[in-house]
Amino acid sequence: MSLKPAYGANGGPGGGGVTDHGALTGLAGEAHADIFHNVTRAATWLAAGHSTTYDHPSYDAHLADATLHRLINDAGVTATELYSAERILALIAGLAPTGHTHPTLDPIMQALPVAKSGEYYALHANGSTAGNIAGAAGRIDVVPFCPGHDLEISAVRLEVTTGVASDAARVVLYSSAASGGPSALIWASTDMDVGISSGFVSASKSYVFARGVQVWLGVHWGSTTTLRADQMGACAVFGSMSDATRGPVIARATGQTFASGAPSTFPAPSRESVNAVRVELLSV
């Protein structure tokens, strides 16, 4: 809006201007001509920084609202000040393309497939020929597991090939020691009824296996049920313990009473060149 002096009674040369200022609204009852068509008063109002001298509180409040009007200030010292476009572009231009690093995945890890939700994944799916392994009361057999991607699960599963009546077993998970062997107990599943003649048994278990972190997964046996297993020498596992003459071996602990639960720290293991129990993991 421009501020111009009045041009006579009709608001402009030759007439035709607005003469009925009372029809204008929102001016708090003041005369329109007196406010806007008086150069002296308009100049005074502007010089006063839009003060309320002439009863314009709504204008002043609007202009003073920092959430609606932000000050351009390249120093940027308050929450309601903004950088100019020139300053922003200069800051962006000053960002060095070097001097910092971005995490990258190993190309092999990137090539590995991501688990599909709702599918069971066998720990030793690459075993050349599925086999079996018979249990023994109080024995724990574990093997290393190092996933290529984060794997969130909701259940674990075992396959019974020859059950023993009233027998039970638990899936156990141990951390890996600095030396590479099994170390601290992370969790043990609830009892799984492996006393059926044959078939799959499962237990709910929520857990996230972290990519590239080796753990030890296996079974705490209650008795002598036989479970599905894979040939350890043909399994694609990372960091498996090995024997100079027998190749990859499992870690075994004996004398661990089933009723007492899995020990909090894995006992000094024996190395056994036998099939590894196939523990299956249900992906979320």
N, C-alpha and C positions, 0 to 999 in steps of 0.2 A: 504494500500500500504506500502510495506517495503522499506526502503532506504538502498541500498547496494552500495559498491564501484564498480567502473568500472573494467572490466576484459579484458582489451585489446581493440583493435580497433573494434572488432565485437560485443562487448557488453557482452561477456561471454566466459568461457573456451571452447576451441574447436571450436569456431566460431558459426555461425548460428543465432546470435542475430540480433537485429534491427540495421542497419547501416545508413539507410536513415531517419534521424530525421526530415528532412524537411517535410516529409509526415504527421507528427503529427500536429494536429490543436489545436487552443484554448490556445496556450502558448505565445501569444503576441509577436511572432517572436523570442523568445529566444531559444537557443539550448537546446534540451531535455536533452542531456548528461550533459551539463554544469549545469543544474538545479538539476536534480534528481540523477545523478550518481557521484556527488561530495560530499563526506561525510562532508567535512569542511563547504561547503556552506549550505548543508541541516541542519546541526547542528546549524549553525548561524541563519538560517531562523526560525527554531523551537524555539530557545532561545529568539528570538525577538518577540515571541508571534504572529507569522503569520503576521508580519508587511508587509508593501508594499515595503520593501527594495528591493525586487527582482521582483517588478512589477507584483504582483498578487492581484490586487484590487477586482476582482470578488470573490476570495477565502475569502479575509478578510471581505468583505461586508456580505457574506453568514454567516460566523462564528460569526460576530458581531450582526446579526439580532436577537434581543431578542424575536421576535414573532416566530422564528423558533427553537431557542435553549433556553431552560429555565434552570436556575440554581437551583439545588437541595439544599435547605437551610431550615433546620427545624426551623430556627428563623422566616422565612417568612416575611421579612421586606419590600420587594418591590413587585410591581404588576407582575413582570416576574419571581418570585421565587416560587418554588413548594416544598411542603413537601415530604419527602421520604415515601415509603410504610410503613416503620417501625413507623414513626411518626403518620401517618394516623391511623394505626391499634391501636396505643396506645391511641389516642384521642377517637376512637370509644369505646374501652374497658373501658374508663373512664367515659362514659355517664351512669349516674345512672338510673336504671329502676324506681326509685321513686323520689319524690320531685317535680313532676309536674303533672298536671291533664289534662285529655282529656275530652272535652264536650261529654256528652252522652244524648241520647234521652230517654224520658220516654218510657218504654216498651209498654204501651198502645198506645202512639203516633206512635211508629214504626209499630204497627199492623194495623193502620188505612190505608185504601186504598188511593193511590195518585190519584188526579183528572186526568181524561182522557181529552186530548185536543179536543176541539170542542163539548164538552158535556155541557148541562145546568145542574146545580146542585141546587136543592131546599134547601133553608135554613132550612126548617122544614120537611125534607123528612120522618122523623120518626113519624109524626102525625098519630094516629091510623085511623082516618077518615078525608078525605078532607072535608072542609066546606067552608063557605063564610063569608065575612064581608062587610057591607055597609059603605061607607065613609060619611064624613060631611065636608062642606066647611071650610077650614082653620085649619083642624085637622092634627096632626102628630102622627103616631103610630110607635113605634120602639121596637125591641126586641134584646137581646144580641146575639152575634155570636162570637165564639172562635174556629177557625179552628185548626185541628190537624196537618196540614201541610201547608206550604206556598201555597197560591192559587192566581195565576195571572189570571185576567179576562179581557175580552175585551167588554163585554156588560152585561146589566141587563134586566130582563124580568118579566112582570106581566101577569096574566091571568084574563081577564075580563069575568065575568059570566053574569052580567046584566049591560050593559052600559047605560050611560045617554048622550044624544046628546050634542056634543061640550064640553064634560068634558075633563079634563086633570089631570094628576098626575105626581109626581116625586118620584124617589127612593132617599132616603137620607141616609147618613152614618155619625154617630157621634162617637167620641172617648168615652172611658169609664173613668169616674172620679175615684179618689182614693177610694171613698165610694162605687163604683160599678155601679152607675147609669150613664145615658147618659150625656155627657159633651159638648165638642166643635165640631162644624160642620167640618167634613173633606171634604165632597163634596156632591153636589146634582146633579142628572142627569138632562138632558134636559127634556123639557115637553114631556110626553108620551100621545098619543091620546087614552084615555080610553073611548071615546064616541062611539066606535063601539058596535054593539049589543052583541058580545061575541068573545072570541078568545085571542090570545097572542099579546102583544105589547112589543116592546123592544126599548132600547136606547143604543148607544155606550158608553162605559165607560172603560177606562184603569186604572187598579189599582191592587196592590198586597196586599192581606190579609196575614199578617205575622202569622206564626204558634204560637199559644199560646197567642196571643194578643187579648183581648176582645174588641169588638167594638159593636155599636148599629146600626142595619140596619132596615129600614122600609120605610114608605110612607108618603109623604105630599099630602093630598087630595085637589082636586080643588072643588069637589062637592060630589054627593051621589052615584057615580058608585059603584057597588058591585064587589069585587075582590075575587079570590080564596084564601083560608086561611086554616090554620091547627089549630087543638086544642092545645092551649098553654100547657096544662097540660100533653100532651102526647109527646111533642117535646123534642128532645135531644139537649138542649142548656146548655151552661155553665154559671153559675153566674146569672141566672135569678132572678129578684126581686120576692119576694114571699109574700103572705098574709097569716096570721095565720089561717084563716078559708077557704080561697079559693085556696090555692096553688099558682103556678107560675102565674104571671100577666105580662102584657105588660106595657110599659111606654107611657103615652099619654100626649100631649100638645094640647090645643085648643086656638082659637083666633089668629092663625098665618096666616094672609092673604096670600093666594096663590100667588097673584100678587107681593107681596113684597119679596117672597122667604123665604127659611127656615132661622130661626134665627141663628146667629153665635154661640150662647150658648143655649143649650136646657133649656127651662123654667122648673121651679119646676114641675115635672110630677105628674099626678094622676096615680093610679094603677088600671088597669082594667082587670078583669078576663073575657077576650073575646078571640075569635080566633085571631091568628097572621097572617097578610098578608104573603102570600108565595112569597118571592122575590127569583127569580132564577138567578143564576150567570153563565155566559158562560166562561168556562175554556179555556185558551190559550194553 
